[in-house]
């Protein structure tokens, strides 16, 4: 993999990169339109391929929040054409790594020593490179270590990057301007937290210890003495990322075991800890052929406040949706229905979001759910397309849905997506109060 010798860190340099990307996209559209004149039957597939390649190429050089947004979008199968999803998914663990001199400079700046002086061995070639940082393998006193190094300038560029990403997101993906503005603060807060390795170290230790009782899950030990605000050192965990794991042709039993571990891990965090590993992409899980799994990267944690938790998860119990008055009250609390809505609009959006909850909450309506059910996932994607094409939503002047739901929704979507790729059947455990009367009777 080609290494990078520098990263644009100044506002001017990063803005220039965004402009260059926009020029390339404009050229791609011009090329597509010319071809369309010659052959009206030509599809937009080549356009999507060219745009996806140019956007990823530019953003992967910039690293940080620019690349992180593409990672988030790659997980949302209902939002992007396949070309974008496949290319952007590379940001999960296959972005171009920093060159050796930049790695050495980072260590000298923060420790006053080279990595070779700190560790017994240190591999200069990165093992994985993602959006915020890259990982190197090292050893100390016979212990294999993973050393995560944050890219230069990432934390300082978050605010300006998001301002520049905003119009690109609106133009390229048809996002509502109100939605983008509504949730930008939530995204910025989480990105800032992800660049704070002191905070990540603290949360990593706390959550991994709290979840250590879940048999079959493994977490690395962390080493504060070899960590700082830009470098984080932990045990090197063995295992396969999802795509590598599936190539080993695991049995259905093993798929189900790992799927159950994923479900139980998230169930405990959300309903007991009230804070959750909100970055469930395949690069953060190391799956093993014996049905066990390692969990890494606690940089993105969503803390769930009581009001949001009580209202949001009440909707998972479908008995709640049978109570029209309570449902409307919850929808108002969660900003699905707003004060500016007319009675007609309130009724329309109430029925629309009830339909969405019945669909997305289907795994919670049964004791066991088979995530290999492609018909179910196809219905989810078709519903997403329906929402994108609804004139009432496109013309809506208000953003709908609490900003607190952004990372919770993405957590469940990422979890569902991984379970679908695993083809896993899991017991959908949850607190007793979230089980409907109909399910209890059945």
GISUL-V434722 format. One line per field, one symbol per residue. phi: phi as a letter, one per 30 degrees, with the letter a starting at -180 (. if undefined). psi: psi as a letter, one per 40 degrees, with the letter a starting at -180 (. if undefined). burial: b if it has 9 or more other C-alpha atoms within 8 Angstrom, else e. Layout:
phi = ???
psi = ???
burial = ???
This chain:
phi = .dcccabdcdddddddddddddddddddddddddddddbedddcedddddddddddedddddiidedddddddddcddccdeedddddddddabdddddeeddddddddccibdddddcdbadddddbbbdcabcccbbahicdbccccdddidddceeddddddeddddddciddedddddcdddddedddddccddddeddeddddddcddddjcbbddcbedcbadbbbcbddcclcdeddddddhdddddedddedddddddddddccdhbbdcbdcedcbccbdcicacbbicdcccdcddddedddddddddedddcedddddddddcidccddddeddddddddddddddedddeeddbdbbcddddddddddddddddddcdddddcdcbdcjddddedddddddddeddddddiccbdddaeedccddddddd
psi = hhiheihhdiddddddddddddddddddddddddddddgeehieddddddddddddddddddaaddddddddddegeediidddddddddedefihiiidddddddddddeeiiddddidihhdhidihaddaihihiihfehhihhhhiihedddedddddddddddddddefihddddddedddddddddddegddddddddddddddeeehheiiiiiigdefiaeehhhiihhiiiidddddeefiidddddddddddddddddddeddfiigfggideehhiieeeihihigfdghhhhidddddddededheddeegddddddddddefdhidehiddddddddddddddddddeddeeidhhheegdddddddddddddddehddddeheihhhiddedddddddddddddddddfihihgiiideehiddddd.
burial = eeebeebebeeebbbebbeebeebbeebbeebeebbeeeeeeeeeebbbbbbbbbbebbbbbbbbbbbebbebbbbbbbbeebbbbbbbbbbbbbbbbbeebbbebbbeeeeebbeeebbebeeebebbbbbbbbbbbbbeeebbbbbbbbeebbebbeebbebbbebbbeebebbebbbebbbebebebbbbbbbbbbbbebbbeebeebbebeebbbbebbbebbbbbbbbbbbeebbbbeebbeeebeeebbbbbbbbbbbbbbbbbbeebbbbbbbbbbbbbbbbebbbbbeebbbbbebeeebbebbbbbbbbebbeeeebbbebbbebbbbbeebeeeebeebbeebbebbbeebebbbbbbbbbbbeeeeeebbbbbbeeeeeeebbeeeebbebebebbbebbebbbbbbbbebbbbbebeeeeebbbeebeee
